[in-house]
C-alpha cells in the first residue's frame, strides 16, 4: 500500500472541509482506497490528510493532480502544502 500524506495550514477548517468534500480531485476515481483527515490536538489551523493507494503510480498521478488544484486555491482555503508518498512496509492491528 502507498499513502499520500499531505499537511498544510488552513484559515478556517469548516471552509477547507467544504472544499475537500466537493472532491475536486475525484478521489475514488483517482484510485484512493481510503482517506483519513487529522488535526493536531490544540491547533485548528493545521490539517493532515492520508490517502491510501494500491500502487505508487496511482499515488504519484494523484499528487500531480493535486499540485494543479493547489495552484488554483493557494492562499484561499489552504497554503504551503507539504506532501510525500509513503510505502507501507508493515502493518499490524491489535
Residue pairs with C-beta under 8 A, 6 or more apart in sequence:
1 33
1 52
1 53
1 54
1 87
1 88
1 91
2 52
2 53
2 54
2 55
2 56
2 58
2 59
2 85
2 86
2 87
2 88
3 50
3 51
3 52
3 53
3 59
3 85
3 86
3 87
3 88
4 49
4 50
4 51
4 53
4 59
4 62
4 63
4 66
4 83
4 84
4 85
5 48
5 49
5 50
5 83
5 84
5 85
5 86
6 48
6 49
6 50
6 51
6 66
6 81
6 82
6 83
7 46
7 47
7 48
7 49
7 81
7 82
7 83
8 46
8 47
8 78
8 79
8 80
8 81
8 82
9 45
9 46
9 47
9 78
9 79
9 80
10 16
10 45
10 46
10 47
10 77
10 78
11 45
11 77
11 78
12 77
13 39
13 44
13 45
13 47
15 77
16 47
16 77
16 78
17 37
19 73
19 77
20 37
20 49
24 69
25 62
25 65
25 66
25 69
27 35
27 51
30 58
30 61
30 62
30 65
31 53
31 54
31 55
31 58
31 59
31 61
31 62
32 51
32 52
32 53
32 62
33 52
33 53
33 54
34 51
34 52
35 49
35 50
35 51
35 52
36 49
36 50
37 47
37 48
37 49
38 47
38 48
38 49
38 50
39 46
39 47
39 48
40 46
40 48
47 78
51 59
51 62
53 59
53 62
56 85
56 87
59 85
60 85
63 83
63 85
66 81
66 83
70 78
70 81
